[in-house]
């Protein structure tokens, strides 16, 4: 019995339609996240004091890094979704694997793709890998914030049934009040984590290669695991052993990798990071 629930706001996932061309909020979230992150990254590397006196790269280096990261996000995100969330379907419909416009992206896949792209880029330019990953770790919550808000606007990735007074009835979620888990994740993985990253930068995290990237990994992983307690699992995957979800399992290596980077950043500095 439904006692109280908030109606889903009448938000069209398509912002503007021009003939067959449709500009969607989700696409804009990726674009704005990348562009704002790029601007903040340029600001960070243009301030040598944040790096202990010498910036490990030039702002111009980040112009090309943005291009590499964009492909890493898109290709990795799609491949991650195919492998982790709907492999059986795509095995039967391989032609749809690259049809990104039909939906289906994985953050963990996008993270892996971006890491690989940035490592390759840094190696090709002679830039310290860990320092470039630190920059990415500081700015990544911006994209997460916009992305989760776009998920809410799309009425997708909604939460588990709830009797909370702020529960929402999503158009595709049945006549059941649900946690607006997209907004929970926007707050945890976006706003809160971004604030933490800025504080860490002020406290000198960028002076120790790998520290900011590690803090991001820990913060994102814990935030995502927390959000998964309120988020409805993808129906084709469902709950896994002991009530865990795919999102929880994929986030554990992110947390462990973050811890490893932070521990490594505590070592005495013996030379340039790589």
FENQUIPE-V502011 format. One record per run of one state. SS is the DSSP state (H for helix, E for strand, - for the rest). FROM is the first residue (numbers start at 1). LEN is the number of residues. Records with the same first field share a line. If there is no record, write none. Layout:
SS: FROM-LEN  FROM-LEN
This chain:
-: 1-5  8-6  19-2  46-2  52-7  85-2  93-1  97-3  103-4  126-3  155-4  160-1  162-6  170-7  179-2  203-2  208-3  229-2  232-9  244-2  266-9
E: 6-2  14-5  21-4  159-1  161-1  168-2  177-2  231-1
H: 25-21  48-4  59-26  87-6  94-3  100-3  107-19  129-26  181-22  205-3  211-18  241-3  246-20
